Amino acid sequence: MRRFAVQHIAAAALSCYAVAAHADDELVVYVFQDGAPAAGLTAALDGGAPQIVGNDGSVVFDLGEGAHRLVLSRDDETLHVLRFNAASGQYVDVNVALSAHGQPRDSIERYFDAESAVERAEAPKGSVSGLVTQDGAPLAGATVGVRGAAAAVQTDASGRYALRLPRGHYTLVIQHDGNGAAATSDVRIVGNIDKHENFAIGGSAGDDGIAEIVVSSSLQPRAFEENERFATNVIDTLGIEELARYGDSEVSASVLRVPSVTVQDDRYVFIRGLGGRYVTTTLNGATLPSTDPSKRTVPLDLFPSNIVSQLDVRKTFIASMPGESTGGNLVINTRSFPQAAAGKLSLTLGYIPGLTGDDVASDPSRNFTSDLLGWDHGNRDVPGGVEGIAAALEYSDEYSDNVQQELRRVGGILLKDHLDLDRTTATPKLSFGANYGDVYGFGGGEFGFFVAGNYKNGWSQRDKGVARTYSAGGSGNAYDDFDFVESSNDIDASGLLSLGLNLGANTFQANTVVSRVTENRVRVSQGLDGDSAFQSYRYTIDWIERQFLSQQLLGEHVLGAGGRFTVNWQLTGSQARRYAPDRREVRFDLREGDDVYNLQVPNLLRRYDDLTDNNVDGALDFAYKFEPTDFGVATLSFGAQAIHRKRDADSQSYGYDGGLQSGVDDNAPNRLVSDVLTVDNITGDPGTGFAFQDKTQPSDSYEAELDLDSAWLSYDLMFLERYQIVLGGRYEHYRQTTDTFQLAGDQSAVRSVIDENTFLPTLSFNWFIDDVQQLRFAATRTVSRPDFKETSNAVFYDQEFNFRVRGNPNLKISKVTNLDLRWERYWSENESLSVALFYKDFTDPIERVVQAASGTAGNSRTFQNADSAYLYGVEVDTRRNLAFGDAGRNAFVAFNGSYIDSKVKLDGGDARKLQGQPDYTVNLVLGYDDVPTAQQLTLLLNQNGKNIVDVGVSGRPDVIEEPRLKLDLNYKINVVENFAFKAKVGNLLNSKIEFTQGGKVFQRYETGVELEAGIDWKF
């Protein structure tokens, strides 16, 4: 596909291995014995027919996606077994070094043909060299070049040439004055392999004959060191292979498989127990606004797994990362165009026993057609005229009493509909996904595209729920005591369009992402209300649309001789919106001793929220690799980034006044609002009936802006072949303003301003003890800044506990010192052990606390700074393969876990654990692959220790999330080529989700076992 314009060309095809053209999904293996090509050995892939290793040490296989096992043998003796995974369309290069006096060593390089210029420049390099002759005589002065690249050399006086190139596929061209054009063919360079080939060209200018003579191959002395991608910080990665194996439909589920990573509410990531403001998320290098005002972090259920090519969890801060990456940085890289035309269709059906097919409470505003797609059809809009009436009543002094009463009467009538619960049947979950991509070659480059779309519609539940609150003072007596059940119709829709252009050493990409998650949730509660001491029946109805839009332009450029200077840039415009029209709160109490419920009209509430974040993010990064010396290799990197974000948050609340002293009958024997709120008793006068009331608070709406300008510098030195030191720093100027109003009193404006300059130094030292061990140390400074919502004086709802949360305009920035030490040991490409120690010291950490108040008002939450805190922990991660006698059957066990201790220093010398920090995290994965029958079975276990969800104040104990064991089982079989059946049992144990306060149940519920089955078809 790559084209190279040559004048007066006489071209000759060269091949870097004994195959004329490369094929899709191809495996190339080079085997060496004590430094020499291991000719004559046999290699068998996945239990298939053995092939003989050639004289140059190479052997080639066609390769499909999934798990593979390569066995190298001499006669009947097995010399080495290598297991690896491959994604569809990947090329795989394997180098193996056998030794009579030591253990075998191997390296694996996987890549796609369509990769960016920077990816190609940073790939392991190989070489091809040899002799070019014409009519048996050395051909001096001939040019050996690469089509589509600037790489070219001339043969010397002896006719010899040598080319060093990144691994990949090329067309090589021999050019010499007076020679006519000859045939050409594709070639493949394998990283860390020096190939020696001679070429003989026919004598006359019109003779296009060429003979290729493979002489030998050799393994570069530092092959296994160079192939290891030495990360400057601690990184855990999930690629396409793992994402497919774990069977997760969203990024939020997949990232659970990374060491010391937990996910809250199936969407919010915690790294080493730190989440929210301590974890940053980037999409192809750009920051993301959150679509959930109740959380600081980006909800990852917005990103389906099939639009993601790789997830990186960066646990230690480096200068190129956002300065708020105290816990870590989650890097989401979307998929780009493939190496050839390819597509995939997926269909999945899901079933939850006890929910699917059953009758559940539902939203009376449901509309089958529009709700099916997750867009409100207008029934949930503020009823026409209500906003105008509310605006008019703000100037009540200008109207007569009669006019005011009429306005309140009409407003009350407009507001009375869609308040009675409906019933519906919970349908099975339906998931559909499709993607397709292709790439086209033209004169000087490639153009490709990738498009993906996803749709999911299903139901979820919180069954057998218990919700309690407790009186202050530590008596342990329940104040509110409710049983509840919650059902939610969840509709997800997303799409990705990626366009890419490769022009030699330049790559351009445009990504468009659209993602929507809609929840239509009904929660029904019944029990004792602590404020009134009456039995109460109440429900809330929510329709919440979360939408993320992003348009991104990216470029990568390799400049200068040898590609030593690289430039990366991105410009991203994005919008995050949370639209929650018509939250309805309805309450009935048993007040009169007649076992008939009374509608509590003054408690009835209809709330309309609309929050929009507009975000612009631009970054420009440079890297220069110095000429290697005997001492070492150095890279200087630097860059700048500018982010502007603006938020508009509007909220309106409406309800009713009156009824308590008017003598209006509020009995509701059927617990129907429509039995009480009628045209006749909505009089507009609280003394004679019910009247419309605008319950919107001045502080409910707010505006905010953020500007973050940053610059960074990093110097990376690899010296004496075993040591690496990285010094860097990041400067950030941060200005955030939030404007709202006082809740009471003079209702004057409340402005929170954060304006600060921060320098964040970084130091990393890596010691590569030997070829299979390394030790990493890092010392860094980071910050934690309060978000818009945390600094506004506005109220929002916590979706976990159904509580109100109010910001605090007086919050301060928290500063954090981080220390990390990690040892790593590798047995093979996918077998390793790592042990890490980490420590973090916080100044002014921000925590969510129970708001000091009496009664039900004490269930509200707010934020405050603690004085100081620290945490330390140990993290272990390992994976080992389990051998079977049958070469086609493989198994593995992967374990990762961490133990974390934290302390917050309080006044008076007391201490407690840091809010949101679990005691431990555990992940266990057991996998089995039956290659001959193309089956995979994976068991996944996850559990987190206790952690403080809300800090108790004024004598109230902390609210604790209790440990919960989650077990998933995934199965997949390739029925025929390109067609697979898959099944999943999620939450196999149906463990209770439980929160406690002072050792008593605060909230508890079950979500049920999830059964799924589906098909994948690739074409």
Buried (B, 14 or more C-beta within 10 A) or exposed (E): BBBBEBEEBBBBBBBBBEBEEBEBBBBBBBBBBEEEBBBEBBBBBBBBEBBEBBBBBBBBBEBBBBBBBBBBBBEEEEBBBBBBBBBBBBBBBBBBBBEEEEEBBBBBBBBBBBBBBBBBBBBBBBBBBBBBBBEEEBBBEBBBBBBBBEBBBEBEEEBBBBBBBBBBBBBBBBBBEEBBBBEBBBBBBBBBBBBBBBBBBBEEEEBBEBEBEBEBBBBBEEBBBBBBEEBBBBBBBBBBBBBBBBBBBBBBBBBBBBBBBBBBBBBBBBBBBBBBBBBBBBBBBBBBBBBBBBBBBBBBBBBBBBBBBBBBBBBBBBBBBBBBBBBBBBBBBBBBBBBBEBBBBBBBBBBBEBBBEEEBBBBBBBBEEEBEEBBBBEBBBBBEBBBEBBEBBEEEEEBEEEEBBBBBBBBBBBBBBBBBBBEBEBEBBBBBBBBBBBBEBEEBBBBBBBBBBBBBBBBBBBBBBBBBBBBBEEEEEBBBBBBBBBBBBBBBBBBBBBBBBBBBBBBBBBBBBBBBBBBBBBBBBBBBBBEBEBBBBBBBBBBBBBBBBBBBBBBBBBBEEEBBBBBBBBBBBBBBBBBBBBBBBBBBBBBEEEEBBBBBBBBBBBBBBBBBBBBBBBBBBBBBBEEEEEEBBBBBBBBBBBBBBBBBBBBBBBBBBBBEEBEBEBBBEEBBBBBBBEEEBBBBBBEBBBBBBBBBBBBBBBBBBBBBBBBBBBBBBBBEEBEBBBBBBBBBBBBBBBBBBBBEEEEEEBEBEBEEEBEBEBBBBBBBEEBBEBEBBBBBBBBBBBBBBBBBBBBBBBBBBBBBBBBBBEBBBBBBBBBBBBBBBBBBBBBBBBBBBBBBBBBBBBBBBBBBEEBBEBBBBBBBBBEBBBBBBBBBBBBBBEEBEEBBBBBBBBBBBBBBBBBBBBEEEEEBBBBBBBBBBBBBBBBBBBBEEBBBBBBBBBBBBBBBBBBBBEEBBBBBBBBBEBBBBBBBBBEEEBBBBBBBBBBBEBBBBBBBBBEEBBBBBBBBBBBBBBBBBBE
